[in-house]
Amino acid sequence: MPPTPPSTDIAAWRGLARVQGDVRRGLGAALESAHGLSLWDYTVLRTLAEQPKRRMRMTELARAVDYTPSGLTRLVGRLEAAGLVERYPCPDDGRGFIAWLTAEGHRVFVRARRTHVAGVRRLFLDLCTPDELETMVRVWERISPGCTGVTTTPGTRVRSGPPG
């Protein structure tokens, strides 16, 4: 007797998890091949590049990239050894540290961003219709408000732009 297919709700959940993993692996492979960066490296560089002074407290950075503080310390240590990030003590709290994106780190990020955007398009965006993408934005915003960076209101179209 063949296994019973999952219900639509479970199929949706499984699909989300599988697609996310597949896209992340594809992006990671492209970034590693072209720039010697992991997807986590790229995420840290992108997050720092988006800050007004290209710097951020390590604890805030860990939260922003959804990484453990100890794991982030090791990751930033590797980026620091490569000259892409520098760390220095937080001026208002001797226990904390600030991560700062160096000029070289920014140059590497800008080049890697082209690879990342092309990969996001190839692995995800080009496989979806505009209506499907709009629906996803609305669903993600309902589940985790603010996660997409787009404010949605009923009856309005979501404006598309380049992927991050």
Sequence and secondary structure as in RCSB ss.txt:
>XXXX:A:sequence
MPPTPPSTDIAAWRGLARVQGDVRRGLGAALESAHGLSLWDYTVLRTLAEQPKRRMRMTELARAVDYTPSGLTRL
VGRLEAAGLVERYPCPDDGRGFIAWLTAEGHRVFVRARRTHVAGVRRLFLDLCTPDELETMVRVWERISPGCTGV
TTTPGTRVRSGPPG
>XXXX:A:secstr
       HHHHHHHHHHHHHHHHHHHHHHHHHHHHS  HHHHHHHHHHHTSTTSEEEHHHHHHHHT  HHHHHHH
HHHHHHTTSEEEEEETTEEEEEEEEE HHHHHHHHHHHHHHHHHHHHHTGGGS HHHHHHHHHHHHHHSTTTTS 
   TT         
